[in-house]
Amino acid sequence: MVKMTSAEAQNQFGKLLDTAQREPVAITRHGRTADFVVSPQDMQKLLDSPKEANEALDDFLAWRKKTRHMIKPAAAELTDEEINRPVHELR
């Protein structure tokens, strides 16, 4: 699976869309997976097979529970604006 930071995804949105047509893309923020981008075909497969989707969701929720302790309380309270501001200031 390809990984891109949220800043890369913003700056290279066309590339993100092209890549997602071939394979899922994990979008990371501060080193943690924040989201996934998948092709319409992959999404349809997920929608068509609820059992597999539920297993994937269960795996994801287990991962989130296992890694939740790694998030500092102050970081969990940050807004998207607070996270994006320093990135935009550095550009």
DOVO-453589 format. One line per field, with one value per residue: x, y, z of N, C-alpha, C in turn; residue in three letters; residue number from 1. Coordinates in Angstrom, 2 decimals, decimal comma. Each point is the difference from the previous one (the first is absolute). Last residue first. Layout:
! DOVO-453589
n_x = [X; ...]
n_y = [Y; ...]
n_z = [Z; ...]
ca_x = [X; ...]
ca_y = [Y; ...]
ca_z = [Z; ...]
c_x = [X; ...]
c_y = [Y; ...]
c_z = [Z; ...]
resn = [ala; ...]
resi = [NUM; ...]
This chain:
! DOVO-453589
n_x = [5,46; -0,64; -4,10; -3,49; 0,09; -1,46; -4,79; -2,93; -1,66; -3,47; -4,28; -2,63; -0,55; 1,15; 0,28; 2,64; 4,47; 0,90; 0,31; 3,16; 0,96; 0,88; -3,20; -3,04; 0,42; -2,52; -4,46; -0,64; 0,09; -3,87; -3,31; 0,49; -1,33; -4,58; -1,77; 0,42; -3,11; -4,15; -0,38; -0,73; -4,41; -3,07; 0,02; -1,03; 2,09; 4,64; 1,35; -0,17; 3,64; 3,63; -0,35; 0,74; 4,65; 2,85; 2,66; 0,41; 1,88; 2,57; 4,98; 4,77; 3,83; -0,99; -3,35; -1,28; -2,51; -0,27; -1,98; -1,14; 0,03; -0,51; -2,16; 1,70; 3,48; -1,15; -1,44; 3,31; 2,36; -1,89; 0,50; 3,87; 0,67; -2,40; 1,56; 4,00; -0,31; -1,29; 2,93; 0,84; 0,79; -1,36; 0,02]
n_y = [27,12; -1,00; 0,89; -3,19; -3,62; 0,75; -0,09; -4,01; -2,08; 2,20; -0,24; -3,87; -1,08; -2,15; -2,95; -4,00; 0,66; 0,45; -3,97; -3,85; -4,79; -4,68; -3,33; -2,18; -4,16; -4,17; 0,49; 0,41; -3,95; -2,57; 1,34; -1,33; -4,34; -0,71; 1,23; -2,99; -3,45; 1,03; -0,03; -4,11; -1,50; 2,06; 0,81; 2,98; 4,31; 0,20; 0,06; 4,08; 2,91; -0,58; 1,90; 4,69; 1,47; 1,85; 2,20; 1,27; 1,99; 1,28; -2,03; 1,52; 2,99; 4,72; -0,20; -2,82; -3,52; -4,19; -2,97; -4,28; -1,64; 0,92; 4,26; 3,48; 2,90; 4,01; 3,66; 2,55; 3,15; 4,23; 3,11; 2,40; 3,16; -1,55; -3,99; 0,16; 1,23; -3,25; -4,37; -4,96; -5,53; -5,26; -5,51]
n_z = [4,03; 4,71; 2,31; -0,33; 2,97; 4,45; 0,84; 0,39; 4,02; 2,31; -2,00; 0,65; 5,11; 5,08; 3,98; 0,75; 1,50; 4,61; 2,65; -1,92; -2,37; -0,21; 1,53; -3,06; -2,80; 0,03; -1,53; -4,63; -2,57; -0,21; -3,02; -4,52; -1,19; -0,66; -4,15; -3,53; -0,20; -1,82; -4,65; -2,10; -0,08; -3,05; -5,31; -3,63; 0,57; -0,80; -4,47; -2,21; 0,38; -2,88; -4,24; -0,49; 2,07; 4,22; 4,69; 5,62; 5,21; 3,85; 2,12; 1,97; 0,49; -0,56; -3,37; -5,02; -3,79; -3,79; -4,35; -3,88; -5,05; -4,72; -0,49; 2,79; -1,47; -2,23; 2,62; 2,18; -2,50; -0,53; 3,54; 2,53; 3,55; 3,89; 1,89; 2,48; 4,49; 3,13; -0,43; -1,89; -1,92; -2,20; -0,27]
ca_x = [0,00; 1,30; 0,96; -0,21; 0,36; 1,47; 0,58; 0,36; 0,98; 1,22; 0,59; 0,67; -0,92; 0,33; -0,90; -1,35; -0,05; 0,02; -1,28; 0,01; -0,40; 1,14; 0,87; -0,57; 0,92; 1,36; -0,01; -0,19; 1,25; 0,96; -0,34; 0,34; 1,46; 0,42; -0,33; 0,98; 1,27; -0,10; 0,11; 1,40; 0,77; -0,04; 0,33; -0,66; -1,44; -0,25; 0,24; -1,17; -1,07; 0,29; -0,16; -1,43; -0,68; -0,12; -0,66; 0,34; -1,05; -1,19; -0,96; -1,08; 0,48; 0,89; 0,13; 0,47; 0,37; -0,17; 1,01; -0,40; 0,06; 0,78; -0,63; -1,12; 0,54; 0,54; -1,12; -0,74; 0,79; -0,15; -1,32; 0,08; 0,82; -0,53; -1,31; 0,23; 0,52; -1,14; -0,36; 0,28; -0,30; 0,72; -0,85]
ca_y = [0,01; -0,41; 1,07; 1,10; -0,49; 0,03; 1,34; 0,50; -0,88; 0,09; 1,33; -0,02; 0,11; 0,96; 1,15; -0,43; -0,22; 1,32; 0,69; 0,83; 1,37; 0,71; 0,46; 1,21; 1,13; -0,37; -0,22; 1,30; 0,76; -0,63; 0,42; 1,41; 0,09; -0,56; 1,00; 1,08; -0,52; -0,04; 1,38; 0,40; -0,82; 0,52; -1,12; -1,24; 0,14; 0,11; -1,33; -0,81; 0,41; -0,56; -1,46; -0,33; 0,18; -1,21; 0,35; -0,82; -0,28; 0,79; -0,09; -0,96; -1,37; -0,14; 1,32; 0,09; 1,38; 0,40; 0,93; 0,92; -0,64; -1,24; -0,84; -0,72; -1,13; -0,99; -0,63; -0,81; -1,22; -0,77; -0,63; -0,89; 0,60; 1,30; -0,23; -0,51; 1,13; 0,84; 0,89; 1,41; 0,96; 1,26; 1,18]
ca_z = [-1,48; -0,50; 0,32; -0,93; -1,33; -0,14; 0,05; -1,32; -0,61; 0,79; -0,22; -1,30; -1,13; -1,06; 0,05; -0,34; -1,45; -0,65; 0,14; 1,21; -0,28; -0,57; 1,09; 0,62; -0,15; 0,39; 1,45; 0,66; -0,15; 0,91; 1,37; 0,18; 0,04; 1,28; 1,03; -0,16; 0,51; 1,46; 0,48; -0,12; 0,93; 1,37; 0,88; -0,42; 0,20; 1,44; 0,58; -0,32; 0,91; 1,31; -0,10; 0,04; -1,28; -0,81; -1,26; -1,16; -0,96; 0,29; -1,09; 0,24; 0,06; 1,16; 0,63; 1,38; 0,24; 1,39; 0,48; 1,07; 1,30; -0,09; -1,01; 0,62; 0,76; -0,94; -0,69; 0,97; 0,18; -1,23; 0,00; -1,16; -1,06; -0,38; -0,62; -1,36; -0,80; -0,34; 1,11; -0,28; 1,06; -0,08; 0,00]
c_x = [0,38; 0,10; 1,39; 0,97; -0,11; 0,46; 1,52; 0,72; 0,50; 1,12; 1,32; 0,69; 0,80; -1,06; 0,28; -0,98; -1,40; -0,10; -0,03; -1,32; -0,03; -0,31; 1,19; 0,89; -0,49; 0,95; 1,42; 0,06; -0,09; 1,34; 0,94; -0,27; 0,45; 1,52; 0,42; -0,25; 1,09; 1,28; -0,05; 0,21; 1,47; 0,81; 0,06; 0,26; -0,75; -1,50; -0,27; 0,15; -1,24; -1,11; 0,26; -0,24; -1,49; -0,73; 0,03; -0,75; 0,52; -1,16; -1,28; -0,93; -1,05; 0,42; 0,80; 0,06; 0,39; 0,50; -0,34; 1,19; -0,42; 0,03; 0,69; -0,75; -1,11; 0,49; 0,46; -1,14; -0,70; 0,75; -0,22; -1,32; 0,05; 0,75; -0,62; -1,31; 0,27; 0,45; -1,19; -0,34; 0,39; -0,41; 0,89]
c_y = [1,32; 0,06; -0,33; 1,15; 1,13; -0,48; -0,01; 1,35; 0,56; -0,87; 0,14; 1,33; -0,10; 0,00; 1,03; 1,17; -0,39; -0,14; 1,36; 0,77; 0,77; 1,48; 0,80; 0,56; 1,28; 1,19; -0,30; -0,15; 1,34; 0,73; -0,62; 0,47; 1,43; 0,08; -0,49; 1,08; 1,08; -0,54; 0,03; 1,42; 0,39; -0,83; 0,47; -1,17; -1,28; 0,07; 0,02; -1,41; -0,84; 0,35; -0,67; -1,52; -0,29; 0,33; -1,27; 0,54; -0,93; -0,37; 0,72; -0,02; -1,06; -1,45; -0,21; 1,45; 0,11; 1,44; 0,36; 0,86; 1,00; -0,78; -1,36; -0,87; -0,84; -1,25; -1,08; -0,74; -0,95; -1,33; -0,85; -0,76; -0,82; 0,56; 1,31; -0,21; -0,44; 1,20; 0,84; 0,78; 1,40; 0,89; 1,24]
c_z = [-0,53; -1,52; -0,55; 0,26; -1,02; -1,39; -0,15; 0,03; -1,32; -0,57; 0,76; -0,27; -1,30; -1,10; -1,10; -0,06; -0,44; -1,52; -0,70; 0,07; 1,32; -0,26; -0,50; 1,10; 0,68; -0,03; 0,50; 1,51; 0,72; -0,06; 1,03; 1,42; 0,25; 0,17; 1,38; 1,05; -0,10; 0,61; 1,51; 0,51; -0,04; 0,99; 1,45; 0,93; -0,32; 0,29; 1,49; 0,54; -0,25; 0,99; 1,35; -0,05; 0,15; -1,30; -0,84; -1,21; -1,08; -0,90; 0,41; -1,21; 0,25; 0,20; 1,27; 0,45; 1,47; 0,14; 1,45; 0,46; 1,07; 1,31; -0,10; -1,01; 0,59; 0,73; -0,97; -0,69; 0,97; 0,09; -1,25; -0,15; -1,28; -1,21; -0,47; -0,73; -1,43; -0,84; -0,44; 1,25; -0,48; 1,16; 0,00]
resn = [arg; leu; glu; his; val; pro; arg; asn; ile; glu; glu; asp; thr; leu; glu; ala; ala; ala; pro; lys; ile; met; his; arg; thr; lys; lys; arg; trp; ala; leu; phe; asp; asp; leu; ala; glu; asn; ala; glu; lys; pro; ser; asp; leu; leu; lys; gln; met; asp; gln; pro; ser; val; val; phe; asp; ala; thr; arg; gly; his; arg; thr; ile; ala; val; pro; glu; arg; gln; ala; thr; asp; leu; leu; lys; gly; phe; gln; asn; gln; ala; glu; ala; ser; thr; met; lys; val; met]
resi = [91; 90; 89; 88; 87; 86; 85; 84; 83; 82; 81; 80; 79; 78; 77; 76; 75; 74; 73; 72; 71; 70; 69; 68; 67; 66; 65; 64; 63; 62; 61; 60; 59; 58; 57; 56; 55; 54; 53; 52; 51; 50; 49; 48; 47; 46; 45; 44; 43; 42; 41; 40; 39; 38; 37; 36; 35; 34; 33; 32; 31; 30; 29; 28; 27; 26; 25; 24; 23; 22; 21; 20; 19; 18; 17; 16; 15; 14; 13; 12; 11; 10; 9; 8; 7; 6; 5; 4; 3; 2; 1]
